[in-house]
Amino acid sequence: MAKGVGYKDNGNNHNIKIDDEIYYYLKDNKNRPIVTVCLLSSGQAYSRGIAVCSNMDQPCKRKGRQIAKGRAIQALKTGENTNAIKTLKAWEILNQTLFVTHWFYKVDITKSTFLPELMPYEKKIFTNKTIS
C-alpha cells in the first residue's frame, strides 16, 4: 500500500512515496530487540535504515522503528549512504546480535543505506513483495 511520507530537512519538506515498508529486529542473548532494521521501497529504489539500542537504554520497538524509518527515508531522499557507524559500542552491539542470530553477513558501515546489498533474509521477505 503506497503512502506519502514527509521528510523534513532544513525547513524543506520532501514527500517521498513509499511503496513498501518492512521492519525486523536483531535480538541479543536475552532476546531483547536491540537492533531495528527498516527496509523501504519507492519505485525501483530501496533503502535500509537501522537503529542500534545502546546498552544503557531499555529497548523500545516503537522508538527503534521511528529512528530506523527516518534513516531509510533519508537514504531514499538523498540517494546516498549516510550516518556512518562510528562508535565501538555500536559495532559491539551489532556483532553481538549477528553472532546470536547466526547472521554472518557483511554489515554496511552506515545506518542509512541507499540501494543496499540485501542479505538472504531480507531478500526472502522484501524481494518477493516489491523488488524484481
A tleap script that builds the chain and sets N, CA, C and O, in Angstrom:
source leaprc.protein.ff14SB
mol = sequence {
  NMET ALA LYS GLY VAL GLY TYR LYS ASP ASN
  GLY ASN ASN HIE ASN ILE LYS ILE ASP ASP
  GLU ILE TYR TYR TYR LEU LYS ASP ASN LYS
  ASN ARG PRO ILE VAL THR VAL CYS LEU LEU
  SER SER GLY GLN ALA TYR SER ARG GLY ILE
  ALA VAL CYS SER ASN MET ASP GLN PRO CYS
  LYS ARG LYS GLY ARG GLN ILE ALA LYS GLY
  ARG ALA ILE GLN ALA LEU LYS THR GLY GLU
  ASN THR ASN ALA ILE LYS THR LEU LYS ALA
  TRP GLU ILE LEU ASN GLN THR LEU PHE VAL
  THR HIE TRP PHE TYR LYS VAL ASP ILE THR
  LYS SER THR PHE LEU PRO GLU LEU MET PRO
  TYR GLU LYS LYS ILE PHE THR ASN LYS THR
  ILE CSER
}
set mol.1.N position { 0.842 -1.171 0.000 }
set mol.1.CA position { 0.000 0.000 0.000 }
set mol.1.C position { 0.892 1.241 0.000 }
set mol.1.O position { 1.737 1.402 0.880 }
set mol.2.N position { 0.704 2.101 -0.972 }
set mol.2.CA position { 1.526 3.294 -1.094 }
set mol.2.C position { 1.013 4.398 -0.186 }
set mol.2.O position { -0.189 4.532 0.042 }
set mol.3.N position { 1.945 5.183 0.324 }
set mol.3.CA position { 1.568 6.310 1.155 }
set mol.3.C position { 2.646 7.371 1.048 }
set mol.3.O position { 3.814 7.053 0.825 }
set mol.4.N position { 2.267 8.609 1.202 }
set mol.4.CA position { 3.240 9.690 1.159 }
set mol.4.C position { 3.841 9.899 2.536 }
set mol.4.O position { 3.126 9.923 3.538 }
set mol.5.N position { 5.132 10.047 2.583 }
set mol.5.CA position { 5.822 10.265 3.851 }
set mol.5.C position { 6.617 11.549 3.728 }
set mol.5.O position { 7.378 11.722 2.776 }
set mol.6.N position { 6.449 12.435 4.666 }
set mol.6.CA position { 7.200 13.688 4.646 }
set mol.6.C position { 8.515 13.526 5.376 }
set mol.6.O position { 8.571 12.934 6.455 }
set mol.7.N position { 9.570 14.053 4.785 }
set mol.7.CA position { 10.872 14.065 5.434 }
set mol.7.C position { 11.288 15.518 5.524 }
set mol.7.O position { 11.446 16.185 4.501 }
set mol.8.N position { 11.466 16.012 6.728 }
set mol.8.CA position { 11.785 17.419 6.914 }
set mol.8.C position { 13.293 17.584 7.051 }
set mol.8.O position { 13.936 16.926 7.868 }
set mol.9.N position { 13.837 18.474 6.234 }
set mol.9.CA position { 15.273 18.699 6.227 }
set mol.9.C position { 15.534 20.189 6.041 }
set mol.9.O position { 15.196 20.748 4.997 }
set mol.10.N position { 16.121 20.829 7.022 }
set mol.10.CA position { 16.430 22.258 6.957 }
set mol.10.C position { 15.229 23.106 6.549 }
set mol.10.O position { 15.361 24.059 5.781 }
set mol.11.N position { 14.063 22.751 7.068 }
set mol.11.CA position { 12.877 23.536 6.777 }
set mol.11.C position { 12.194 23.184 5.470 }
set mol.11.O position { 11.105 23.686 5.194 }
set mol.12.N position { 12.807 22.334 4.659 }
set mol.12.CA position { 12.195 21.928 3.394 }
set mol.12.C position { 11.518 20.580 3.582 }
set mol.12.O position { 12.121 19.649 4.115 }
set mol.13.N position { 10.280 20.471 3.153 }
set mol.13.CA position { 9.547 19.227 3.296 }
set mol.13.C position { 9.581 18.479 1.964 }
set mol.13.O position { 9.086 18.987 0.958 }
set mol.14.N position { 10.158 17.282 1.948 }
set mol.14.CA position { 10.262 16.476 0.743 }
set mol.14.C position { 9.355 15.272 0.902 }
set mol.14.O position { 9.567 14.452 1.795 }
set mol.15.N position { 8.346 15.153 0.047 }
set mol.15.CA position { 7.477 13.989 0.109 }
set mol.15.C position { 8.051 12.867 -0.737 }
set mol.15.O position { 8.424 13.067 -1.893 }
set mol.16.N position { 8.116 11.708 -0.154 }
set mol.16.CA position { 8.607 10.518 -0.828 }
set mol.16.C position { 7.489 9.499 -0.784 }
set mol.16.O position { 6.941 9.221 0.282 }
set mol.17.N position { 7.149 8.948 -1.918 }
set mol.17.CA position { 6.113 7.926 -1.975 }
set mol.17.C position { 6.737 6.589 -1.586 }
set mol.17.O position { 7.627 6.084 -2.270 }
set mol.18.N position { 6.261 6.028 -0.488 }
set mol.18.CA position { 6.756 4.743 -0.004 }
set mol.18.C position { 5.830 3.650 -0.519 }
set mol.18.O position { 4.638 3.646 -0.215 }
set mol.19.N position { 6.379 2.725 -1.300 }
set mol.19.CA position { 5.588 1.615 -1.838 }
set mol.19.C position { 5.483 0.464 -0.844 }
set mol.19.O position { 4.442 -0.185 -0.741 }
set mol.20.N position { 6.557 0.219 -0.121 }
set mol.20.CA position { 6.540 -0.874 0.846 }
set mol.20.C position { 7.466 -0.539 2.003 }
set mol.20.O position { 8.468 0.157 1.838 }
set mol.21.N position { 7.116 -1.043 3.167 }
set mol.21.CA position { 7.816 -0.734 4.413 }
set mol.21.C position { 7.847 -2.015 5.238 }
set mol.21.O position { 6.800 -2.552 5.600 }
set mol.22.N position { 9.052 -2.505 5.535 }
set mol.22.CA position { 9.194 -3.752 6.289 }
set mol.22.C position { 10.170 -3.526 7.433 }
set mol.22.O position { 11.195 -2.865 7.268 }
set mol.23.N position { 9.841 -4.080 8.595 }
set mol.23.CA position { 10.714 -3.990 9.763 }
set mol.23.C position { 11.080 -5.389 10.241 }
set mol.23.O position { 10.294 -6.329 10.126 }
set mol.24.N position { 12.275 -5.504 10.772 }
set mol.24.CA position { 12.639 -6.706 11.504 }
set mol.24.C position { 13.650 -6.310 12.578 }
set mol.24.O position { 14.195 -5.206 12.563 }
set mol.25.N position { 13.883 -7.220 13.495 }
set mol.25.CA position { 14.712 -6.921 14.662 }
set mol.25.C position { 15.807 -7.964 14.814 }
set mol.25.O position { 15.610 -9.138 14.503 }
set mol.26.N position { 16.955 -7.524 15.295 }
set mol.26.CA position { 18.022 -8.434 15.703 }
set mol.26.C position { 18.053 -8.381 17.223 }
set mol.26.O position { 18.059 -7.307 17.823 }
set mol.27.N position { 18.072 -9.548 17.824 }
set mol.27.CA position { 17.962 -9.620 19.287 }
set mol.27.C position { 19.273 -10.058 19.921 }
set mol.27.O position { 20.096 -10.730 19.299 }
set mol.28.N position { 19.443 -9.659 21.179 }
set mol.28.CA position { 20.636 -10.049 21.919 }
set mol.28.C position { 20.411 -11.405 22.576 }
set mol.28.O position { 19.385 -12.049 22.358 }
set mol.29.N position { 21.377 -11.831 23.380 }
set mol.29.CA position { 21.277 -13.156 24.017 }
set mol.29.C position { 20.206 -13.215 25.110 }
set mol.29.O position { 19.939 -14.284 25.659 }
set mol.30.N position { 19.597 -12.078 25.425 }
set mol.30.CA position { 18.473 -12.042 26.370 }
set mol.30.C position { 17.147 -11.893 25.625 }
set mol.30.O position { 16.106 -11.638 26.230 }
set mol.31.N position { 17.204 -12.059 24.296 }
set mol.31.CA position { 16.041 -11.977 23.419 }
set mol.31.C position { 15.414 -10.574 23.368 }
set mol.31.O position { 14.220 -10.430 23.105 }
set mol.32.N position { 16.230 -9.549 23.621 }
set mol.32.CA position { 15.756 -8.170 23.546 }
set mol.32.C position { 16.031 -7.627 22.140 }
set mol.32.O position { 17.115 -7.847 21.601 }
set mol.33.N position { 15.064 -6.920 21.538 }
set mol.33.CA position { 15.271 -6.357 20.192 }
set mol.33.C position { 16.155 -5.113 20.245 }
set mol.33.O position { 15.649 -4.004 20.415 }
set mol.34.N position { 17.458 -5.286 20.103 }
set mol.34.CA position { 18.355 -4.145 20.273 }
set mol.34.C position { 18.823 -3.518 18.959 }
set mol.34.O position { 19.471 -2.471 18.971 }
set mol.35.N position { 18.501 -4.144 17.837 }
set mol.35.CA position { 18.755 -3.535 16.534 }
set mol.35.C position { 17.452 -3.595 15.747 }
set mol.35.O position { 16.874 -4.669 15.581 }
set mol.36.N position { 16.990 -2.450 15.264 }
set mol.36.CA position { 15.792 -2.369 14.431 }
set mol.36.C position { 16.231 -2.052 13.015 }
set mol.36.O position { 17.039 -1.151 12.791 }
set mol.37.N position { 15.693 -2.799 12.060 }
set mol.37.CA position { 16.014 -2.580 10.648 }
set mol.37.C position { 14.725 -2.236 9.911 }
set mol.37.O position { 13.706 -2.903 10.087 }
set mol.38.N position { 14.775 -1.202 9.092 }
set mol.38.CA position { 13.641 -0.798 8.263 }
set mol.38.C position { 14.080 -0.849 6.806 }
set mol.38.O position { 15.092 -0.258 6.430 }
set mol.39.N position { 13.309 -1.560 5.994 }
set mol.39.CA position { 13.526 -1.589 4.551 }
set mol.39.C position { 12.374 -0.840 3.894 }
set mol.39.O position { 11.209 -1.111 4.184 }
set mol.40.N position { 12.696 0.095 3.014 }
set mol.40.CA position { 11.686 0.853 2.291 }
set mol.40.C position { 11.909 0.721 0.794 }
set mol.40.O position { 13.047 0.629 0.331 }
set mol.41.N position { 10.816 0.711 0.041 }
set mol.41.CA position { 10.938 0.784 -1.411 }
set mol.41.C position { 10.116 1.955 -1.901 }
set mol.41.O position { 9.066 2.284 -1.351 }
set mol.42.N position { 10.625 2.570 -2.949 }
set mol.42.CA position { 9.957 3.696 -3.594 }
set mol.42.C position { 10.273 3.580 -5.078 }
set mol.42.O position { 11.371 3.923 -5.515 }
set mol.43.N position { 9.304 3.094 -5.850 }
set mol.43.CA position { 9.568 2.819 -7.256 }
set mol.43.C position { 10.608 1.718 -7.355 }
set mol.43.O position { 10.468 0.671 -6.723 }
set mol.44.N position { 11.654 1.947 -8.145 }
set mol.44.CA position { 12.729 0.959 -8.287 }
set mol.44.C position { 13.816 1.141 -7.235 }
set mol.44.O position { 14.718 0.310 -7.130 }
set mol.45.N position { 13.743 2.197 -6.469 }
set mol.45.CA position { 14.748 2.456 -5.440 }
set mol.45.C position { 14.330 1.814 -4.118 }
set mol.45.O position { 13.141 1.640 -3.851 }
set mol.46.N position { 15.299 1.473 -3.313 }
set mol.46.CA position { 15.022 0.949 -1.987 }
set mol.46.C position { 16.161 1.336 -1.059 }
set mol.46.O position { 17.250 1.708 -1.497 }
set mol.47.N position { 15.881 1.239 0.235 }
set mol.47.CA position { 16.874 1.657 1.221 }
set mol.47.C position { 16.722 0.849 2.502 }
set mol.47.O position { 15.717 0.179 2.736 }
set mol.48.N position { 17.767 0.944 3.321 }
set mol.48.CA position { 17.764 0.303 4.643 }
set mol.48.C position { 18.158 1.350 5.669 }
set mol.48.O position { 19.108 2.106 5.470 }
set mol.49.N position { 17.420 1.384 6.762 }
set mol.49.CA position { 17.781 2.230 7.886 }
set mol.49.C position { 17.883 1.337 9.113 }
set mol.49.O position { 17.065 0.435 9.298 }
set mol.50.N position { 18.874 1.581 9.944 }
set mol.50.CA position { 18.995 0.786 11.165 }
set mol.50.C position { 19.110 1.695 12.379 }
set mol.50.O position { 19.631 2.808 12.309 }
set mol.51.N position { 18.604 1.180 13.491 }
set mol.51.CA position { 18.727 1.857 14.783 }
set mol.51.C position { 19.336 0.858 15.750 }
set mol.51.O position { 18.865 -0.274 15.863 }
set mol.52.N position { 20.363 1.269 16.434 }
set mol.52.CA position { 21.061 0.408 17.398 }
set mol.52.C position { 20.792 0.948 18.793 }
set mol.52.O position { 21.094 2.102 19.096 }
set mol.53.N position { 20.219 0.099 19.636 }
set mol.53.CA position { 19.907 0.484 21.006 }
set mol.53.C position { 21.169 0.401 21.864 }
set mol.53.O position { 21.876 -0.607 21.845 }
set mol.54.N position { 21.438 1.437 22.594 }
set mol.54.CA position { 22.579 1.457 23.499 }
set mol.54.C position { 22.370 0.456 24.632 }
set mol.54.O position { 21.237 0.163 25.013 }
set mol.55.N position { 23.468 -0.061 25.163 }
set mol.55.CA position { 23.383 -0.947 26.333 }
set mol.55.C position { 22.812 -0.219 27.543 }
set mol.55.O position { 22.334 -0.848 28.487 }
set mol.56.N position { 22.863 1.109 27.509 }
set mol.56.CA position { 22.371 1.913 28.620 }
set mol.56.C position { 20.856 2.126 28.548 }
set mol.56.O position { 20.241 2.541 29.530 }
set mol.57.N position { 20.252 1.841 27.379 }
set mol.57.CA position { 18.826 2.094 27.172 }
set mol.57.C position { 17.998 0.824 27.311 }
set mol.57.O position { 18.505 -0.289 27.168 }
set mol.58.N position { 16.727 1.015 27.590 }
set mol.58.CA position { 15.759 -0.079 27.574 }
set mol.58.C position { 15.248 -0.186 26.132 }
set mol.58.O position { 14.756 0.809 25.600 }
set mol.59.N position { 15.345 -1.347 25.483 }
set mol.59.CA position { 14.869 -1.457 24.100 }
set mol.59.C position { 13.388 -1.085 23.981 }
set mol.59.O position { 12.560 -1.488 24.798 }
set mol.60.N position { 13.082 -0.305 22.943 }
set mol.60.CA position { 11.712 0.126 22.673 }
set mol.60.C position { 11.498 0.010 21.167 }
set mol.60.O position { 12.081 0.766 20.389 }
set mol.61.N position { 10.645 -0.956 20.758 }
set mol.61.CA position { 10.432 -1.174 19.333 }
set mol.61.C position { 9.895 0.068 18.634 }
set mol.61.O position { 10.307 0.369 17.514 }
set mol.62.N position { 8.992 0.786 19.270 }
set mol.62.CA position { 8.396 1.973 18.659 }
set mol.62.C position { 9.466 3.008 18.332 }
set mol.62.O position { 9.501 3.544 17.224 }
set mol.63.N position { 10.326 3.284 19.285 }
set mol.63.CA position { 11.379 4.274 19.060 }
set mol.63.C position { 12.381 3.767 18.024 }
set mol.63.O position { 12.831 4.533 17.171 }
set mol.64.N position { 12.729 2.492 18.093 }
set mol.64.CA position { 13.640 1.910 17.114 }
set mol.64.C position { 13.086 2.006 15.705 }
set mol.64.O position { 13.821 2.296 14.762 }
set mol.65.N position { 11.772 1.760 15.560 }
set mol.65.CA position { 11.133 1.859 14.246 }
set mol.65.C position { 11.161 3.295 13.728 }
set mol.65.O position { 11.417 3.524 12.546 }
set mol.66.N position { 10.902 4.254 14.600 }
set mol.66.CA position { 10.929 5.664 14.185 }
set mol.66.C position { 12.316 6.055 13.677 }
set mol.66.O position { 12.451 6.680 12.625 }
set mol.67.N position { 13.328 5.683 14.431 }
set mol.67.CA position { 14.704 6.050 14.061 }
set mol.67.C position { 15.113 5.339 12.776 }
set mol.67.O position { 15.642 5.970 11.860 }
set mol.68.N position { 14.870 4.028 12.701 }
set mol.68.CA position { 15.268 3.255 11.522 }
set mol.68.C position { 14.543 3.761 10.270 }
set mol.68.O position { 15.156 3.883 9.209 }
set mol.69.N position { 13.250 4.055 10.385 }
set mol.69.CA position { 12.490 4.548 9.234 }
set mol.69.C position { 13.007 5.919 8.798 }
set mol.69.O position { 13.158 6.173 7.602 }
set mol.70.N position { 13.276 6.792 9.748 }
set mol.70.CA position { 13.821 8.107 9.402 }
set mol.70.C position { 15.125 7.990 8.635 }
set mol.70.O position { 15.372 8.754 7.701 }
set mol.71.N position { 15.961 7.037 9.025 }
set mol.71.CA position { 17.235 6.842 8.333 }
set mol.71.C position { 17.037 6.239 6.944 }
set mol.71.O position { 17.746 6.602 6.006 }
set mol.72.N position { 16.082 5.325 6.806 }
set mol.72.CA position { 15.783 4.753 5.487 }
set mol.72.C position { 15.226 5.830 4.558 }
set mol.72.O position { 15.573 5.866 3.378 }
set mol.73.N position { 14.373 6.701 5.075 }
set mol.73.CA position { 13.836 7.800 4.274 }
set mol.73.C position { 14.956 8.735 3.850 }
set mol.73.O position { 14.992 9.197 2.709 }
set mol.74.N position { 15.864 9.011 4.766 }
set mol.74.CA position { 16.996 9.883 4.447 }
set mol.74.C position { 17.799 9.312 3.281 }
set mol.74.O position { 18.208 10.057 2.390 }
set mol.75.N position { 18.028 8.007 3.277 }
set mol.75.CA position { 18.777 7.375 2.186 }
set mol.75.C position { 18.023 7.499 0.869 }
set mol.75.O position { 18.635 7.768 -0.165 }
set mol.76.N position { 16.693 7.307 0.886 }
set mol.76.CA position { 15.900 7.469 -0.332 }
set mol.76.C position { 15.935 8.910 -0.822 }
set mol.76.O position { 16.063 9.167 -2.019 }
set mol.77.N position { 15.822 9.841 0.111 }
set mol.77.CA position { 15.768 11.265 -0.243 }
set mol.77.C position { 17.080 11.744 -0.854 }
set mol.77.O position { 17.083 12.475 -1.845 }
set mol.78.N position { 18.183 11.330 -0.261 }
set mol.78.CA position { 19.487 11.827 -0.714 }
set mol.78.C position { 20.114 10.954 -1.793 }
set mol.78.O position { 20.961 11.418 -2.557 }
set mol.79.N position { 19.695 9.673 -1.859 }
set mol.79.CA position { 20.330 8.749 -2.795 }
set mol.79.C position { 21.745 8.419 -2.377 }
set mol.79.O position { 22.571 8.047 -3.211 }
set mol.80.N position { 22.035 8.552 -1.084 }
set mol.80.CA position { 23.387 8.328 -0.574 }
set mol.80.C position { 23.363 7.485 0.693 }
set mol.80.O position { 22.328 7.336 1.344 }
set mol.81.N position { 24.522 6.941 1.024 }
set mol.81.CA position { 24.720 6.248 2.295 }
set mol.81.C position { 25.232 7.272 3.293 }
set mol.81.O position { 26.224 7.955 3.038 }
set mol.82.N position { 24.550 7.379 4.439 }
set mol.82.CA position { 24.933 8.381 5.434 }
set mol.82.C position { 24.878 7.771 6.835 }
set mol.82.O position { 24.539 6.598 6.996 }
set mol.83.N position { 25.206 8.558 7.821 }
set mol.83.CA position { 25.193 8.147 9.229 }
set mol.83.C position { 26.134 6.969 9.473 }
set mol.83.O position { 25.696 5.872 9.820 }
set mol.84.N position { 27.401 7.206 9.290 }
set mol.84.CA position { 28.400 6.159 9.497 }
set mol.84.C position { 28.316 5.605 10.918 }
set mol.84.O position { 28.070 6.341 11.874 }
set mol.85.N position { 28.524 4.309 11.035 }
set mol.85.CA position { 28.593 3.683 12.354 }
set mol.85.C position { 30.009 3.942 12.858 }
set mol.85.O position { 30.974 3.345 12.382 }
set mol.86.N position { 30.111 4.836 13.824 }
set mol.86.CA position { 31.422 5.316 14.257 }
set mol.86.C position { 31.894 4.744 15.586 }
set mol.86.O position { 33.094 4.563 15.793 }
set mol.87.N position { 30.963 4.459 16.482 }
set mol.87.CA position { 31.399 4.096 17.827 }
set mol.87.C position { 31.667 2.601 17.964 }
set mol.87.O position { 31.003 1.768 17.347 }
set mol.88.N position { 32.634 2.300 18.772 }
set mol.88.CA position { 32.977 0.905 19.045 }
set mol.88.C position { 31.800 0.203 19.715 }
set mol.88.O position { 31.551 -0.972 19.446 }
set mol.89.N position { 31.077 0.901 20.579 }
set mol.89.CA position { 29.922 0.309 21.266 }
set mol.89.C position { 28.867 -0.149 20.262 }
set mol.89.O position { 28.319 -1.243 20.398 }
set mol.90.N position { 28.576 0.678 19.254 }
set mol.90.CA position { 27.581 0.306 18.244 }
set mol.90.C position { 28.037 -0.935 17.483 }
set mol.90.O position { 27.233 -1.828 17.217 }
set mol.91.N position { 29.324 -0.995 17.130 }
set mol.91.CA position { 29.843 -2.176 16.434 }
set mol.91.C position { 29.762 -3.414 17.326 }
set mol.91.O position { 29.447 -4.505 16.851 }
set mol.92.N position { 30.043 -3.246 18.608 }
set mol.92.CA position { 29.957 -4.387 19.535 }
set mol.92.C position { 28.523 -4.909 19.614 }
set mol.92.O position { 28.303 -6.120 19.618 }
set mol.93.N position { 27.553 -4.004 19.675 }
set mol.93.CA position { 26.146 -4.415 19.732 }
set mol.93.C position { 25.753 -5.133 18.451 }
set mol.93.O position { 25.098 -6.175 18.500 }
set mol.94.N position { 26.144 -4.588 17.309 }
set mol.94.CA position { 25.844 -5.245 16.035 }
set mol.94.C position { 26.474 -6.627 15.963 }
set mol.94.O position { 25.818 -7.593 15.574 }
set mol.95.N position { 27.739 -6.723 16.336 }
set mol.95.CA position { 28.419 -8.030 16.301 }
set mol.95.C position { 27.764 -9.029 17.239 }
set mol.95.O position { 27.643 -10.206 16.901 }
set mol.96.N position { 27.340 -8.576 18.410 }
set mol.96.CA position { 26.677 -9.457 19.376 }
set mol.96.C position { 25.381 -10.010 18.794 }
set mol.96.O position { 25.120 -11.210 18.885 }
set mol.97.N position { 24.571 -9.145 18.199 }
set mol.97.CA position { 23.289 -9.610 17.656 }
set mol.97.C position { 23.508 -10.511 16.451 }
set mol.97.O position { 22.786 -11.492 16.275 }
set mol.98.N position { 24.480 -10.196 15.629 }
set mol.98.CA position { 24.739 -11.028 14.458 }
set mol.98.C position { 25.211 -12.410 14.890 }
set mol.98.O position { 24.843 -13.410 14.273 }
set mol.99.N position { 26.025 -12.477 15.949 }
set mol.99.CA position { 26.504 -13.764 16.445 }
set mol.99.C position { 25.351 -14.573 17.037 }
set mol.99.O position { 25.232 -15.769 16.769 }
set mol.100.N position { 24.502 -13.931 17.838 }
set mol.100.CA position { 23.381 -14.623 18.484 }
set mol.100.C position { 22.399 -15.160 17.442 }
set mol.100.O position { 21.890 -16.272 17.583 }
set mol.101.N position { 22.136 -14.379 16.407 }
set mol.101.CA position { 21.156 -14.787 15.396 }
set mol.101.C position { 21.787 -15.610 14.275 }
set mol.101.O position { 21.095 -16.065 13.364 }
set mol.102.N position { 23.101 -15.797 14.348 }
set mol.102.CA position { 23.832 -16.564 13.334 }
set mol.102.C position { 23.711 -15.928 11.954 }
set mol.102.O position { 23.682 -16.625 10.939 }
set mol.103.N position { 23.642 -14.622 11.927 }
set mol.103.CA position { 23.585 -13.893 10.654 }
set mol.103.C position { 24.995 -13.443 10.337 }
set mol.103.O position { 25.422 -12.364 10.748 }
set mol.104.N position { 25.698 -14.254 9.622 }
set mol.104.CA position { 27.068 -13.914 9.281 }
set mol.104.C position { 27.070 -13.274 7.899 }
set mol.104.O position { 27.234 -13.960 6.890 }
set mol.105.N position { 26.891 -11.992 7.858 }
set mol.105.CA position { 26.888 -11.282 6.589 }
set mol.105.C position { 27.633 -9.977 6.726 }
set mol.105.O position { 27.932 -9.512 7.825 }
set mol.106.N position { 27.922 -9.402 5.581 }
set mol.106.CA position { 28.621 -8.123 5.543 }
set mol.106.C position { 27.684 -7.029 6.062 }
set mol.106.O position { 26.575 -6.857 5.556 }
set mol.107.N position { 28.132 -6.314 7.049 }
set mol.107.CA position { 27.354 -5.215 7.612 }
set mol.107.C position { 27.807 -3.924 6.936 }
set mol.107.O position { 29.001 -3.637 6.848 }
set mol.108.N position { 26.832 -3.153 6.462 }
set mol.108.CA position { 27.166 -1.850 5.892 }
set mol.108.C position { 27.759 -0.977 6.989 }
set mol.108.O position { 27.475 -1.175 8.170 }
set mol.109.N position { 28.575 -0.018 6.598 }
set mol.109.CA position { 29.202 0.849 7.596 }
set mol.109.C position { 28.378 2.096 7.869 }
set mol.109.O position { 28.830 3.006 8.564 }
set mol.110.N position { 27.153 2.140 7.316 }
set mol.110.CA position { 26.279 3.278 7.557 }
set mol.110.C position { 24.934 2.821 8.096 }
set mol.110.O position { 24.516 1.682 7.886 }
set mol.111.N position { 24.267 3.726 8.790 }
set mol.111.CA position { 22.941 3.431 9.334 }
set mol.111.C position { 21.844 3.779 8.337 }
set mol.111.O position { 20.705 3.341 8.497 }
set mol.112.N position { 22.169 4.558 7.315 }
set mol.112.CA position { 21.236 4.914 6.237 }
set mol.112.C position { 21.879 4.472 4.934 }
set mol.112.O position { 22.881 5.044 4.506 }
set mol.113.N position { 21.303 3.450 4.299 }
set mol.113.CA position { 21.938 2.877 3.116 }
set mol.113.C position { 20.983 2.912 1.929 }
set mol.113.O position { 19.865 2.401 2.001 }
set mol.114.N position { 21.436 3.520 0.840 }
set mol.114.CA position { 20.673 3.584 -0.403 }
set mol.114.C position { 21.087 2.415 -1.284 }
set mol.114.O position { 22.279 2.170 -1.472 }
set mol.115.N position { 20.115 1.695 -1.822 }
set mol.115.CA position { 20.338 0.507 -2.644 }
set mol.115.C position { 21.322 -0.467 -1.985 }
set mol.115.O position { 22.341 -0.820 -2.579 }
set mol.116.N position { 21.013 -0.897 -0.756 }
set mol.116.CA position { 21.931 -1.802 -0.054 }
set mol.116.C position { 21.968 -3.181 -0.706 }
set mol.116.O position { 21.039 -3.586 -1.405 }
set mol.117.N position { 23.058 -3.879 -0.458 }
set mol.117.CA position { 23.120 -5.281 -0.852 }
set mol.117.C position { 22.231 -6.027 0.142 }
set mol.117.O position { 22.531 -6.079 1.335 }
set mol.118.N position { 21.143 -6.600 -0.355 }
set mol.118.CA position { 20.205 -7.276 0.547 }
set mol.118.C position { 20.790 -8.586 1.057 }
set mol.118.O position { 21.399 -9.345 0.304 }
set mol.119.N position { 20.595 -8.836 2.344 }
set mol.119.CA position { 21.029 -10.070 2.969 }
set mol.119.C position { 20.024 -11.175 2.618 }
set mol.119.O position { 18.905 -10.868 2.208 }
set mol.120.N position { 20.394 -12.439 2.768 }
set mol.120.CA position { 19.480 -13.525 2.392 }
set mol.120.C position { 18.088 -13.410 3.014 }
set mol.120.O position { 17.087 -13.606 2.325 }
set mol.121.N position { 18.017 -13.099 4.296 }
set mol.121.CA position { 16.719 -12.956 4.958 }
set mol.121.C position { 15.934 -11.801 4.359 }
set mol.121.O position { 14.727 -11.912 4.139 }
set mol.122.N position { 16.617 -10.688 4.095 }
set mol.122.CA position { 15.958 -9.521 3.525 }
set mol.122.C position { 15.430 -9.826 2.124 }
set mol.122.O position { 14.328 -9.411 1.764 }
set mol.123.N position { 16.208 -10.541 1.353 }
set mol.123.CA position { 15.752 -10.925 0.015 }
set mol.123.C position { 14.474 -11.742 0.106 }
set mol.123.O position { 13.550 -11.558 -0.686 }
set mol.124.N position { 14.430 -12.638 1.069 }
set mol.124.CA position { 13.264 -13.508 1.231 }
set mol.124.C position { 12.011 -12.706 1.579 }
set mol.124.O position { 10.948 -12.950 1.010 }
set mol.125.N position { 12.123 -11.752 2.507 }
set mol.125.CA position { 10.929 -11.031 2.948 }
set mol.125.C position { 10.614 -9.804 2.097 }
set mol.125.O position { 9.465 -9.365 2.051 }
set mol.126.N position { 11.605 -9.253 1.434 }
set mol.126.CA position { 11.424 -7.986 0.723 }
set mol.126.C position { 11.277 -8.170 -0.778 }
set mol.126.O position { 10.366 -7.606 -1.384 }
set mol.127.N position { 12.149 -8.939 -1.377 }
set mol.127.CA position { 12.160 -9.101 -2.825 }
set mol.127.C position { 10.848 -9.688 -3.337 }
set mol.127.O position { 10.332 -9.249 -4.365 }
set mol.128.N position { 10.315 -10.662 -2.639 }
set mol.128.CA position { 9.076 -11.283 -3.086 }
set mol.128.C position { 7.925 -10.285 -3.118 }
set mol.128.O position { 6.978 -10.450 -3.887 }
set mol.129.N position { 8.005 -9.256 -2.287 }
set mol.129.CA position { 6.909 -8.293 -2.208 }
set mol.129.C position { 7.053 -7.143 -3.186 }
set mol.129.O position { 6.067 -6.702 -3.775 }
set mol.130.N position { 8.297 -6.644 -3.367 }
set mol.130.CA position { 8.389 -5.374 -4.073 }
set mol.130.C position { 9.468 -5.268 -5.147 }
set mol.130.O position { 9.246 -4.621 -6.171 }
set mol.131.N position { 10.600 -5.873 -4.944 }
set mol.131.CA position { 11.723 -5.643 -5.849 }
set mol.131.C position { 11.891 -6.832 -6.770 }
set mol.131.O position { 11.972 -7.972 -6.313 }
set mol.132.N position { 11.945 -6.570 -8.067 }
set mol.132.CA position { 12.089 -7.667 -9.019 }
set mol.132.C position { 13.533 -7.915 -9.346 }
set mol.132.O position { 13.843 -8.807 -10.136 }
savepdb mol mol.pdb
quit
